[in-house]
Amino acid sequence: MLRLFIHYGIHFIVPFLIAFLVFKKEQWKVLAIFLLGMIIDVDHLLAEPIFDPNRCSIGFHPLHSYAAIAVYVGLSIWNKTRLIGFSLLLHILADTADCILMRTIP
């Protein structure tokens, strides 16, 4: 239960907190960008089974690979793509926390 709260809390609660506490003037735009960071879970469609609650996504799915994470870090450096990079890294953080709690991080 704690694992689910932490994982989905980072996916959904943290973006709300960041958007509404840090980006007050653009809160809805920032929230939308952060929630769209979930789009990288589309790579789960390539796995069999599509969803496995005991599988660590980091290093397993293409958009959760270390090379992809390096691209997300790169996106977070430039002003024009910074929020996109942060949203993707926040997604990776949530999945990493899940892997740590499962004790299956590669």
C-alpha positions in Angstrom: 0.0 0.0 0.0 2.8 2.4 0.9 4.5 1.5 -2.4 1.4 2.5 -4.4 0.9 5.7 -2.5 4.6 6.8 -3.1 4.6 5.7 -6.7 1.3 7.3 -7.7 1.8 10.2 -5.3 4.9 11.2 -7.2 3.0 10.7 -10.5 0.0 12.8 -9.6 0.3 14.7 -6.3 3.8 16.1 -6.8 2.9 17.6 -10.2 -0.1 19.4 -8.6 2.1 20.7 -5.7 4.8 21.9 -8.1 2.4 23.6 -10.5 0.3 25.3 -7.8 3.1 26.2 -5.4 6.0 27.1 -7.7 4.3 28.2 -11.0 1.3 30.1 -9.7 0.9 32.3 -12.8 1.1 29.3 -15.3 -0.2 26.6 -12.9 -2.6 24.9 -15.4 0.0 24.9 -18.3 2.7 23.5 -16.0 0.3 20.9 -14.6 -0.7 19.8 -18.1 3.0 19.4 -19.1 3.8 17.4 -15.9 0.8 15.1 -16.4 1.7 14.6 -20.1 5.0 13.2 -18.8 3.0 10.1 -18.3 3.0 9.6 -22.0 6.3 7.7 -21.8 4.3 4.8 -20.4 3.2 4.1 -23.9 6.3 1.9 -24.1 4.5 -0.6 -21.8 2.5 -1.6 -24.8 5.6 -3.3 -26.2 5.9 -5.6 -23.1 4.3 -8.9 -22.4 2.4 -8.7 -20.2 1.6 -5.0 -20.8 1.3 -4.4 -17.0 3.3 -6.3 -14.4 3.0 -4.8 -10.9 6.3 -6.5 -10.0 8.4 -5.4 -12.9 10.8 -2.5 -12.6 10.3 -0.2 -15.6 13.7 1.4 -15.3 16.0 -0.2 -17.8 13.3 -2.5 -19.1 11.1 -0.4 -21.3 12.7 1.7 -24.1 11.4 5.1 -22.9 12.6 4.1 -19.4 16.1 3.1 -20.6 19.2 4.8 -19.3 19.8 6.4 -22.8 16.3 7.9 -22.7 16.9 9.2 -19.2 20.0 10.9 -20.5 17.9 12.6 -23.2 15.4 13.7 -20.5 18.3 15.2 -18.5 19.4 17.0 -21.7 15.9 18.4 -22.2 15.9 19.8 -18.7 19.0 21.9 -19.4 17.5 24.2 -22.1 14.9 26.8 -21.2 12.5 25.9 -24.1 12.3 22.2 -23.1 13.0 22.5 -19.4 9.5 21.7 -18.2 9.2 18.8 -20.5 12.5 17.4 -19.3 11.5 17.9 -15.7 8.1 16.2 -16.3 9.8 13.2 -17.8 12.4 13.0 -15.0 9.7 13.3 -12.4 8.1 10.2 -14.1 11.4 8.4 -14.0 11.7 9.4 -10.3 8.3 7.8 -9.5 9.3 4.6 -11.3 12.7 4.5 -9.7 11.1 4.9 -6.2 8.8 2.0 -7.1 11.8 -0.1 -8.2 13.6 0.7 -4.9 10.6 -0.2 -2.9 10.4 -3.5 -4.8 14.2 -3.8 -4.4 14.5 -4.7 -8.1 16.5 -1.7 -9.4 18.9 -2.9 -12.0 
